[in-house]
Amino acid sequence: MKSATARRARDAGDQAAPGVSLVTPPKGLGQRRRRPGVMALAVALVAVGGVGGAALFTAKDKRVEVLAVARTVPYGAVVADADVRTVMVSVGGGVQTVSAKDKRAVVGKRAAVELRPDTLIARGQVTDALVLQPDEILVGMALTPGQLPTTPLQPGRKVLVVSTPGKVSDAAKGQTLVSPATVAATVFAVGTPDQSGRVVVDVAVPKGDAATVAARASTELVALVVLQPGARP
């Protein structure tokens, strides 16, 4: 009797209240809740994949068209159009380049360093200023208006330093004059004329001719002759 009574009591207790249905949770649900490490790993893999995709997109987005050296440009030489070419590269922060759109910022300038083929060009590698060559020396010449051409001199202009004779003595009259000595030079800088019109002109000359030009300049028996652009001394 007690067993039957206990069984009936247990059965009555297991019955749900009216209007309420009992749902048994799936067997696998408890297992998934007990394995949080698997879910964390899946989230981490998704995050890594997203970061990798973003990095790839960013790398492609940074490919830009810049200027590179096509052939060697010696130090101090003027950069020609054929000396540069355009390349597509991916550049990071801190890499100095010149956009292909700014080609005129390079062509026509002087190489401040030797430009070597297949290297990218930076703005600091070219300059507007005249660059003294390794085999040249600057010589300052204080010249009067009579020793200079009327046309204003500009840095970079090719000239000849010509030795001029002094006053011809009576004994020397009628003698055949020999061709005056000349030294090829490049105008490096031009000073401001003083009250008498005298102006100091710095010329770049080969090292072997520097002493001769300086000595002639001190005697004032020299003159500057301007050459046509592209003409050889």
C-alpha positions, 0 to 999 in steps of 0.5 A, a space after each residue: 500500500 505504501 509503495 502504491 501511495 508513494 508512486 501516485 504521489 510522485 506521479 501527481 507531483 510530476 504533472 504540470 499545472 493546468 495550461 503549462 507545458 514542460 519542455 525538456 532542453 536539448 541534450 547538446 545545449 548543456 554541452 555547448 554552455 559547458 565549452 566557452 573556449 570553443 566560442 572564444 576561439 571562433 570569435 578570435 578567428 573571425 576577428 583575425 580574418 577581419 584585421 587581415 582583410 582590412 590590412 590588405 585593403 589598406 595596402 592596396 589603397 596606398 599604392 601611388 604613382 611616384 617618381 623614380 630615377 631612370 638613369 644616373 644623374 651626377 651630383 650638381 647636374 641638371 635633371 632632364 626629363 629622360 632622367 626620371 620615370 614613374 612607378 607604382 609603389 606602396 609607401 608607408 609613413 616616413 617614406 619621402 617621395 615625389 608624386 608623378 603629378 609634381 614632375 616639374 618640381 624635379 625636372 630642371 633642378 640640380 641634383 643635390 646628391 648623385 641620383 642612382 637608377 631604380 631609386 625613388 626621388 625625394 624632394 631634398 635630393 634636388 635643389 634650385 641652387 647652383 651646386 659646386 662640383 667636387 673639382 671646382 673652386 669659387 673665386 670672387 672677382 670685383 669687376 667694374 662695369 667695363 669688365 662686365 657685359 651689360 646683360 645682367 649675369 645669372 647664376 649658372 651662366 657659362 662665361 669665359 674669364 679673359 685676360 685683357 692687356 694693359 696699356 700698349 706702350 709705344 714700343 709695342 705698337 704695331 706688334 701682333 697681339 697674341 690671343 688672350 688667355 681664357 678660363 672657362 667658368 660658371 657664374 655662381 653668385 652675383 653681388 649688389 653693385 656699390 656706388 661706383 658700379 663695381 660688383 663682386 661676381 663669384 665664379 666656379 672654376 676648375 681647381 687647376 685654374 683657381 690661382 690663375 683667375 684669382 691673380 688676374 682678378 687682383 690686377 683688374 686685367 680681366 673681363 667676363 665674356 658670356 657664352 651662348 647657352 649650350 656653347 662650349 668654352 
